[in-house]
Amino acid sequence: MNYLVGLTGGIGSGKSTVAGLFADQGVRVIDTDLISHGLTQAGGTAIPLIRKEFGDRHIDTQGALDRGRMRQLVFADSAAKLKLEAILHPLILAQTRQQAAEPSKAPYTLIVVPLLFENGRYAGWMDRTIAVDCTQEAQLARTMQRSQLSEAEVRAILAHQLDRTERLALADEVIRNDGTLEDLKAQVVGMHRRLSALATESD
């Protein structure tokens, strides 16, 4: 079964929580953030390319990407952001495609891509897309609590992401994450049933 469902959403929307709930239903989950972390940890495939492009000052003492320093750079310099993306995005996509092509007994595969619609590399590849949505206030609060970033830093990240209205218009399905965890679970269970049926029909 190789039915592919893309899961996206703005920072702090709850993508990881939703992906975990789908995994609880027996869905295979591929998280591109985890792939990215693997590529940029010490010994990761992207590290020599990042070192060559940005220099040693953006590599930490352990030999991994210095995320804080790089974040500051890419938000201040759009050219640097494009250079980093040119290194990482093809490597992430290649690993994602490789993992998605592996045999699986799961009813379908959920691929978590934070910038699914912003990154044209995934266009036309997914059979279905889901956007996790919540208020911007919730995004700010969750991200500040989780990442210890300031409100200004989180707003800068949001400014680089697709507008909520645009994201919702592009998605085939929407999961609202403004309520309780039980409400979220109920949405995931219902959507899982529909997606499983669609995957079976397409097989």
C-alpha positions in Angstrom: 0.0 0.0 0.0 1.6 3.3 -1.1 -1.1 5.9 -0.7 0.6 9.1 0.4 -1.0 11.7 2.6 0.8 15.0 3.4 0.4 16.6 6.8 1.3 20.3 7.2 0.5 23.3 9.4 2.1 26.4 10.7 4.6 26.4 13.6 2.9 25.5 16.9 -0.2 24.1 15.2 0.3 20.7 16.7 1.5 18.7 13.7 3.6 16.3 15.8 0.7 15.6 18.2 -1.6 14.9 15.2 1.0 12.7 13.5 1.3 10.7 16.8 -2.4 10.2 16.9 -2.4 8.9 13.3 0.5 6.6 14.2 -1.7 5.2 17.1 -4.1 4.2 14.3 -1.5 2.1 12.6 -0.4 4.6 10.0 3.2 4.8 8.9 4.5 8.3 9.6 7.5 9.9 7.9 8.5 13.2 9.5 10.7 15.4 7.4 11.8 17.4 10.5 13.4 14.2 11.9 15.1 13.6 8.6 16.4 17.2 8.6 17.7 16.7 12.1 19.5 13.6 11.1 21.1 15.3 8.1 22.3 18.2 10.3 23.5 16.3 13.4 27.2 15.4 13.8 28.2 13.2 11.0 25.1 14.1 9.0 25.2 14.2 5.2 24.5 17.9 5.1 27.2 19.0 7.5 30.2 19.1 5.0 28.0 21.1 2.5 26.9 23.5 5.2 30.4 24.0 6.4 31.6 24.7 2.9 28.8 27.2 2.2 28.6 29.0 5.6 31.9 28.3 7.4 32.8 26.7 10.7 31.0 29.3 12.8 27.7 27.7 11.9 28.8 24.3 13.1 28.8 23.7 16.9 31.6 22.0 19.0 30.0 18.6 18.6 30.1 18.9 14.8 26.4 19.5 14.3 24.6 22.5 12.8 24.4 25.4 15.3 20.7 25.9 15.0 20.4 29.1 17.0 23.2 30.8 15.0 21.8 29.6 11.7 18.2 30.7 12.6 19.5 34.2 13.3 21.3 34.2 9.9 18.5 33.0 7.7 15.9 35.3 9.2 18.2 38.3 8.7 19.5 37.3 5.2 17.1 35.9 2.6 20.0 34.9 0.3 21.4 32.7 3.1 18.0 31.1 3.7 17.8 30.2 0.0 21.4 28.7 0.1 20.5 26.6 3.2 17.3 25.4 1.5 19.2 24.5 -1.6 21.4 22.2 0.5 18.8 20.7 2.7 15.6 20.4 0.6 16.9 18.0 -2.1 18.5 15.7 0.6 15.3 15.7 2.7 13.1 14.9 -0.3 15.4 12.1 -1.5 15.3 10.4 2.0 11.6 11.0 2.2 11.0 9.4 -1.2 13.2 6.5 -0.3 11.4 5.8 3.0 8.0 6.2 1.3 8.9 3.7 -1.4 9.7 1.0 1.2 7.1 -1.8 1.6 4.6 -1.2 4.4 1.5 -3.1 5.7 0.1 0.2 7.0 -3.2 1.4 5.3 -1.4 4.5 4.0 1.7 6.7 4.7 1.5 10.1 6.4 4.3 12.4 5.4 4.8 15.4 7.8 6.1 18.4 5.8 6.0 21.8 7.7 6.4 23.7 4.4 4.4 21.4 2.2 2.7 24.1 0.2 5.6 26.6 0.3 8.0 23.9 -1.0 7.1 23.1 -4.6 9.2 19.9 -4.6 6.2 18.0 -3.1 3.6 19.3 -5.6 1.7 16.5 -7.3 3.3 13.8 -5.2 0.8 13.4 -2.4 -2.6 11.7 -3.0 -4.2 13.8 -0.2 -3.1 16.7 2.0 -4.1 17.7 5.5 -3.6 21.0 7.2 -3.6 21.3 11.0 -5.0 24.6 11.9 -5.4 26.7 15.1 -5.4 30.4 16.0 -2.3 32.4 15.7 -2.5 33.1 19.4 -2.3 29.4 20.1 0.7 29.0 17.7 2.5 31.8 19.5 1.9 30.4 23.0 2.8 26.8 22.2 5.9 27.7 20.3 7.2 30.2 22.9 6.6 27.6 25.6 8.2 24.7 23.7 11.2 26.4 22.1 12.0 29.2 24.6 11.8 31.7 21.8 10.6 35.3 22.2 7.3 36.5 20.7 9.2 38.5 18.1 11.2 35.5 17.1 8.1 33.3 16.7 6.3 36.1 14.7 9.4 36.2 12.4 9.0 32.5 11.8 5.3 32.9 11.1 6.0 35.7 8.6 8.1 33.2 6.6 5.2 30.7 6.5 2.1 30.6 4.3 -0.8 32.6 5.5 -3.4 30.4 7.3 -6.1 31.3 4.8 -3.9 30.2 1.9 -2.9 27.0 3.6 -6.5 26.0 4.3 -7.5 26.8 0.7 -4.8 24.4 -0.6 -5.4 21.5 1.8 -7.8 18.7 1.0 -8.6 18.1 4.6 -8.4 20.3 7.8 -7.9 19.3 11.4 -8.8 21.9 14.0 -6.5 22.0 17.0 -8.2 24.6 19.2 -10.0 22.2 21.5 -9.3 19.3 23.8 -7.0 16.3 23.1 -10.2 14.2 23.0 -11.7 16.4 20.3 -8.4 16.1 18.4 -8.4 12.3 18.7 -12.0 12.1 17.5 -11.1 14.2 14.4 -8.1 12.0 13.6 -10.1 8.7 14.0 -12.8 9.9 11.7 -10.3 11.2 9.1 -8.3 7.9 9.4 -11.4 5.9 8.4 -12.0 8.1 5.4 -8.4 8.0 4.3 -8.2 4.3 4.7 -11.2 3.9 2.5 -9.7 6.2 -0.1 -6.4 4.3 0.0 -8.2 1.0 -0.5 -10.2 2.3 -3.5 -7.0 3.6 -5.1 -5.1 0.3 -4.6 
